[in-house]
Amino acid sequence: MSRSLGRSLPPGLVELLSQKDLTRLLGRVLPMITLGPDGFPHPMLCTYLEVLALDPKNLRVAINLRSRSASNLQSRRVATFLLVDPERIVYLKCRAGAPPRVFNGLARFDITVEDILEDTPEEAEGSVHITSGVNYSPPHRLESRWAKEVLAALRAE
């Protein structure tokens, strides 16, 4: 069952999404759902490399400029991130602000957190819990050209 944690990321989530310990998060998936033109949710598998918390209310995401997710986010301006792993199940409901800035084929969106939902099992579900998140291999290398371009786009003023 989900309960709202409010409109600001708690300190633990700010820290998680701050990229201060990015090496530990390489290989983990951070799904993002946008709203397609047909009204259906459109999933995208982001990585922790592509998302940066600026503060408790503001995130940046850098994704392929030509992707359907970038088009959806620019057109309808809503996205939900799913943080699903053994430590937590949290949904971040967000809204994009201005049109994206473009960096080397990446669309960088500045988005505002509008609601944070924490999902926990109900009493009737017992001690059920997530045993692993969604992971990929091999993890990106921070020295790769792509990773450097994504990080530069996220950090540019």
VMD Tcl script that draws the C-alpha trace (Angstrom):
set ca {
  {0.00 0.00 0.00}
  {1.33 3.44 -0.91}
  {1.44 6.45 1.35}
  {2.56 9.94 0.44}
  {5.80 11.19 1.95}
  {5.06 14.72 0.70}
  {6.44 16.94 -2.03}
  {10.11 16.90 -1.01}
  {12.63 14.10 -1.15}
  {13.65 12.90 2.31}
  {17.39 13.28 3.02}
  {18.10 9.61 2.23}
  {16.64 9.92 -1.27}
  {18.44 13.21 -1.92}
  {21.67 11.44 -0.98}
  {20.83 8.41 -3.15}
  {20.12 10.57 -6.21}
  {22.93 13.07 -5.59}
  {25.44 10.93 -7.54}
  {27.90 11.26 -4.64}
  {28.21 7.47 -4.52}
  {27.50 6.82 -8.20}
  {29.99 3.97 -8.58}
  {27.96 1.86 -6.13}
  {24.79 2.41 -8.19}
  {26.23 1.56 -11.61}
  {24.41 -1.45 -12.99}
  {21.11 -0.58 -11.28}
  {18.02 0.46 -13.20}
  {15.80 3.41 -12.35}
  {12.61 3.04 -14.45}
  {10.87 6.21 -15.61}
  {7.29 6.24 -16.85}
  {6.05 9.05 -19.11}
  {2.62 9.55 -20.69}
  {2.45 8.74 -24.40}
  {0.29 10.54 -26.97}
  {-2.10 7.55 -26.94}
  {-2.76 8.08 -23.21}
  {-0.84 4.94 -22.21}
  {2.08 4.93 -19.79}
  {5.41 4.67 -21.62}
  {8.28 3.00 -19.73}
  {11.96 3.80 -20.05}
  {14.79 2.14 -18.18}
  {17.02 4.93 -16.92}
  {20.12 4.44 -14.85}
  {21.27 6.29 -11.76}
  {23.82 7.88 -14.08}
  {21.03 9.73 -15.92}
  {19.25 11.25 -12.89}
  {20.59 13.88 -10.50}
  {18.92 15.37 -7.41}
  {19.75 19.06 -7.19}
  {17.90 19.45 -3.89}
  {14.82 17.91 -2.17}
  {12.41 19.36 -4.76}
  {14.35 19.37 -8.03}
  {15.82 16.66 -10.25}
  {17.54 16.63 -13.58}
  {17.31 13.83 -16.10}
  {19.40 13.48 -19.27}
  {18.07 11.08 -21.92}
  {18.36 10.56 -25.66}
  {16.89 13.56 -27.47}
  {15.26 11.35 -30.13}
  {13.62 8.94 -27.66}
  {9.86 8.65 -27.24}
  {10.35 9.34 -23.54}
  {11.99 12.70 -24.32}
  {9.15 13.57 -26.70}
  {6.54 12.51 -24.13}
  {8.22 14.47 -21.34}
  {8.47 17.58 -23.50}
  {4.84 17.31 -24.68}
  {3.00 16.21 -21.54}
  {5.59 17.18 -18.90}
  {4.89 14.34 -16.44}
  {7.07 11.46 -15.32}
  {7.11 8.92 -12.51}
  {10.35 7.29 -11.38}
  {10.27 3.87 -9.70}
  {12.92 3.16 -7.09}
  {12.43 -0.54 -6.43}
  {15.10 -2.43 -4.55}
  {15.50 -4.30 -1.24}
  {15.97 -1.03 0.65}
  {12.86 0.73 -0.61}
  {9.91 0.94 -2.95}
  {9.30 4.58 -3.79}
  {7.51 6.32 -6.65}
  {8.53 9.88 -7.51}
  {5.81 11.77 -9.35}
  {7.38 14.68 -11.20}
  {6.62 17.51 -13.62}
  {9.01 18.97 -16.19}
  {9.46 22.72 -16.33}
  {10.88 24.55 -19.33}
  {11.70 22.77 -22.58}
  {14.83 20.64 -22.35}
  {18.32 21.89 -23.00}
  {20.18 19.90 -25.62}
  {23.72 18.57 -25.09}
  {25.35 16.25 -27.67}
  {22.11 14.48 -28.59}
  {20.85 14.41 -24.99}
  {17.75 16.19 -23.74}
  {18.29 17.49 -20.23}
  {15.07 18.13 -18.35}
  {14.75 20.06 -15.11}
  {11.86 18.48 -13.23}
  {10.08 19.20 -9.98}
  {9.05 16.54 -7.51}
  {5.29 16.80 -6.89}
  {4.67 13.73 -4.74}
  {6.68 10.91 -3.24}
  {4.87 7.66 -2.55}
  {6.35 4.93 -0.40}
  {4.97 1.45 -0.98}
  {4.95 -0.97 1.94}
  {3.22 -4.34 2.35}
  {-0.09 -4.40 4.17}
  {-0.36 -6.51 7.32}
  {-2.29 -9.20 5.44}
  {0.65 -9.61 3.03}
  {2.91 -10.75 5.85}
  {6.68 -10.36 5.65}
  {6.79 -10.21 1.84}
  {9.61 -7.99 0.54}
  {11.62 -7.16 -2.57}
  {14.74 -9.30 -2.80}
  {16.53 -7.47 -5.61}
  {16.11 -4.48 -7.85}
  {16.41 -4.40 -11.62}
  {20.04 -4.59 -12.65}
  {22.00 -4.65 -15.90}
  {25.42 -5.88 -16.88}
  {28.03 -4.90 -17.67}
  {27.62 -1.65 -15.75}
  {28.54 1.59 -17.50}
  {32.05 2.83 -16.98}
  {32.31 6.39 -15.71}
  {35.31 6.84 -18.04}
  {33.21 6.13 -21.15}
  {32.41 8.96 -23.54}
  {28.66 8.45 -23.08}
  {28.88 8.61 -19.27}
  {31.02 11.75 -19.43}
  {28.50 13.41 -21.79}
  {25.55 12.51 -19.55}
  {27.30 13.78 -16.43}
  {28.34 17.00 -18.19}
  {24.75 17.59 -19.35}
  {23.38 17.05 -15.85}
  {25.90 19.40 -14.24}
  {25.89 22.21 -16.82}
  {24.29 25.47 -15.75}
}
mol new
graphics top color blue
foreach p $ca { graphics top sphere $p radius 0.5 }
foreach p [lrange $ca 0 end-1] q [lrange $ca 1 end] { graphics top cylinder $p $q radius 0.2 }
display resetview
